[in-house]
Amino acid sequence: MTDVLFPPLLGPGDPVRIIAPAGPVPKEGFDEGEALLSRWFTVQKAPAVFARKGYLAGDDAVRLADFQKALSDGAKAVIAARGGFGSSRILDRIDWASLAQRPRWIVGCSDLTAVLVHLFGAFRLATIHGPMVARMGAAAADAERLQDLLQTGCGSDVCPLTPLVPGSAEGPLVGGNLTVMAHLCGTIAPDFAKGCILFIEDVNEAPYRIDRCLVQLARAGVLRHVAGVVFGEFTDCPPGLDSVAVDEVLADHFTDAPFPVASGYPAAHGLRNRPFIHGGMARLQVDSNAAALDDRR
């Protein structure tokens, strides 16, 4: 993947900066995540990381200023404190030129999908889809894998999955929260995932809403040229009164897919949030009995 731009790797004690570009940050979980990061890096907090304005971590101007400063100071990585909602509100007001001139890792998931997908689609910049600070203490293995990715650029194991559609594929692993990606349709190039393995997850959505979002991705052309699809966890997405389950919705959309499909990647809103390099090369192998994703880059 010579056309993907990978930021420099970090060394022990390198500075990382925590920002809050989306929802308000709970102090309890944040402290645990900050302490964990401090074992490996020098942690800096954005001035307004605990700001709050309704469902946002401060108004747009405050969150924008913290994000912009993080892209221009000496931090080697910028890590989101939490998701929620708000990243897309400031996406077009950030001066991404400073990041292109001096790349550094951006880490996040959920609402930060908007940032990760934008940076890959517009600049082919690799980022990290992974645990954010407020929930980083929930699974030590995922935090340690994040450290490995930041310091060595690779993980240590292949992830077993559940097979859905047999086949094999190789390409950049991209994607994230399904609802966020569906809401980006019309504002990103529909072929941003061309030749890629597309990762999809969601939380707190009714199955019919998952259906609607998949229809949106398909009609927008996002699914037309993907190399494969991997489903993460669909957390707290129970059947409604119609008894239709999320698994049925996914099967309805992808059983006849012309590319390999597998499920069970342990990210991003459940107990696990296994990080991966968003834009890093991955290999998906699916047969009738087993499936695996080699995302070690």
Summary of the structure (lengths in Angstrom):
residues: 297
radius of gyration: 18.0
end to end distance: 10.3
largest distance: 53.1
contacts: 1081
relative contact order: 0.16
helix: 34%
strand: 25%
